[in-house]
Amino acid sequence: TLSARKIEEAIQSLPGVSRAAVVGVRHEKWGEVPCALIVPADFPLSPEDVKAALGKCLAKNELPEFILFGDALPLTSSGKPDKMKIKALFSKSNAVLR
């Protein structure tokens, strides 16, 4: 089982990342894969930059399969990332990742 928290901490340690949330999204071949919603800090990031940097500290299966960037993370009423809303963003982007 993959740890979303471990992946989030790795992403948030990268320069240029303000916040990040990781969710598991259904994948046709692998069952479920990690996907990340990232709020950039002060300079633009690309999914390729993020994956290259994470490849140095995470295992291949821990790398986010799909990365979205946003201005803010959707939050619950208690101020925590709303994982259901985040998962829905990926579902709208790509119903089943291949």
C-alpha beads as a LAMMPS data file, in Angstrom:
LAMMPS data file: protein, C-alpha beads

98 atoms
97 bonds

1 atom types
1 bond types

-500.0 500.0 xlo xhi
-500.0 500.0 ylo yhi
-500.0 500.0 zlo zhi

Masses

1 110.0

Atoms # bond

1 1 1 0.000 0.000 0.000
2 1 1 1.282 3.426 -0.920
3 1 1 1.358 6.274 1.588
4 1 1 -0.303 9.437 0.290
5 1 1 1.256 11.329 3.193
6 1 1 4.792 10.231 2.232
7 1 1 4.227 11.323 -1.373
8 1 1 2.671 14.642 -0.255
9 1 1 5.626 15.357 2.034
10 1 1 8.068 14.627 -0.802
11 1 1 6.182 16.960 -3.165
12 1 1 5.906 19.722 -0.552
13 1 1 9.668 19.550 0.033
14 1 1 10.306 20.557 -3.586
15 1 1 11.251 24.166 -4.360
16 1 1 8.336 26.023 -5.889
17 1 1 5.608 23.972 -4.198
18 1 1 3.295 25.687 -1.734
19 1 1 0.899 22.799 -0.959
20 1 1 0.056 19.384 -2.342
21 1 1 -2.504 16.652 -1.908
22 1 1 -2.293 13.091 -3.218
23 1 1 -5.237 10.796 -3.921
24 1 1 -5.586 7.319 -5.362
25 1 1 -7.328 7.275 -8.737
26 1 1 -8.652 4.229 -10.562
27 1 1 -6.320 2.893 -13.232
28 1 1 -7.306 0.349 -15.867
29 1 1 -4.117 -1.712 -15.567
30 1 1 -2.831 -1.055 -12.016
31 1 1 -6.128 -0.789 -10.109
32 1 1 -5.252 2.516 -8.440
33 1 1 -2.417 5.007 -8.877
34 1 1 -1.323 8.108 -6.964
35 1 1 -2.283 11.459 -8.492
36 1 1 -1.267 14.875 -7.139
37 1 1 -2.906 18.281 -7.012
38 1 1 -0.178 20.859 -6.508
39 1 1 -0.407 24.535 -5.569
40 1 1 2.760 26.162 -6.962
41 1 1 4.520 28.814 -4.893
42 1 1 6.203 31.572 -6.812
43 1 1 7.402 30.075 -10.074
44 1 1 5.881 27.745 -12.664
45 1 1 6.403 24.007 -12.406
46 1 1 5.789 21.321 -14.992
47 1 1 4.641 17.763 -14.317
48 1 1 7.949 16.603 -15.845
49 1 1 9.966 18.761 -13.415
50 1 1 8.024 17.387 -10.455
51 1 1 8.358 13.756 -11.549
52 1 1 12.092 14.156 -12.229
53 1 1 12.696 15.641 -8.773
54 1 1 10.528 13.025 -7.042
55 1 1 12.318 10.218 -8.892
56 1 1 15.316 10.921 -6.666
57 1 1 13.436 10.272 -3.406
58 1 1 10.438 8.047 -4.219
59 1 1 10.067 4.582 -5.729
60 1 1 8.749 4.417 -9.294
61 1 1 5.318 3.172 -8.156
62 1 1 5.058 6.126 -5.736
63 1 1 5.452 8.746 -8.478
64 1 1 2.177 10.508 -9.289
65 1 1 0.741 9.124 -12.499
66 1 1 -1.088 12.371 -13.186
67 1 1 -0.435 15.885 -11.854
68 1 1 -2.789 18.861 -11.829
69 1 1 -1.889 22.388 -10.757
70 1 1 -4.303 24.740 -9.031
71 1 1 -4.493 28.061 -7.198
72 1 1 -5.624 26.360 -3.968
73 1 1 -6.516 22.966 -2.545
74 1 1 -10.227 22.335 -1.941
75 1 1 -10.603 22.169 1.848
76 1 1 -13.058 20.575 4.238
77 1 1 -14.809 22.651 6.900
78 1 1 -11.991 21.688 9.296
79 1 1 -9.352 23.111 6.918
80 1 1 -7.914 19.791 5.723
81 1 1 -7.572 18.939 2.002
82 1 1 -10.911 17.618 0.707
83 1 1 -9.726 14.350 -0.831
84 1 1 -13.173 13.547 -2.292
85 1 1 -13.279 16.840 -4.227
86 1 1 -9.671 16.372 -5.309
87 1 1 -10.407 12.839 -6.522
88 1 1 -13.380 14.242 -8.465
89 1 1 -11.046 16.699 -10.250
90 1 1 -9.018 13.772 -11.573
91 1 1 -12.147 11.844 -12.517
92 1 1 -13.315 14.808 -14.600
93 1 1 -9.858 15.126 -16.187
94 1 1 -9.512 11.486 -17.177
95 1 1 -12.268 9.026 -16.243
96 1 1 -10.006 5.980 -16.198
97 1 1 -6.266 6.423 -16.475
98 1 1 -4.663 4.025 -18.933

Bonds

1 1 1 2
2 1 2 3
3 1 3 4
4 1 4 5
5 1 5 6
6 1 6 7
7 1 7 8
8 1 8 9
9 1 9 10
10 1 10 11
11 1 11 12
12 1 12 13
13 1 13 14
14 1 14 15
15 1 15 16
16 1 16 17
17 1 17 18
18 1 18 19
19 1 19 20
20 1 20 21
21 1 21 22
22 1 22 23
23 1 23 24
24 1 24 25
25 1 25 26
26 1 26 27
27 1 27 28
28 1 28 29
29 1 29 30
30 1 30 31
31 1 31 32
32 1 32 33
33 1 33 34
34 1 34 35
35 1 35 36
36 1 36 37
37 1 37 38
38 1 38 39
39 1 39 40
40 1 40 41
41 1 41 42
42 1 42 43
43 1 43 44
44 1 44 45
45 1 45 46
46 1 46 47
47 1 47 48
48 1 48 49
49 1 49 50
50 1 50 51
51 1 51 52
52 1 52 53
53 1 53 54
54 1 54 55
55 1 55 56
56 1 56 57
57 1 57 58
58 1 58 59
59 1 59 60
60 1 60 61
61 1 61 62
62 1 62 63
63 1 63 64
64 1 64 65
65 1 65 66
66 1 66 67
67 1 67 68
68 1 68 69
69 1 69 70
70 1 70 71
71 1 71 72
72 1 72 73
73 1 73 74
74 1 74 75
75 1 75 76
76 1 76 77
77 1 77 78
78 1 78 79
79 1 79 80
80 1 80 81
81 1 81 82
82 1 82 83
83 1 83 84
84 1 84 85
85 1 85 86
86 1 86 87
87 1 87 88
88 1 88 89
89 1 89 90
90 1 90 91
91 1 91 92
92 1 92 93
93 1 93 94
94 1 94 95
95 1 95 96
96 1 96 97
97 1 97 98
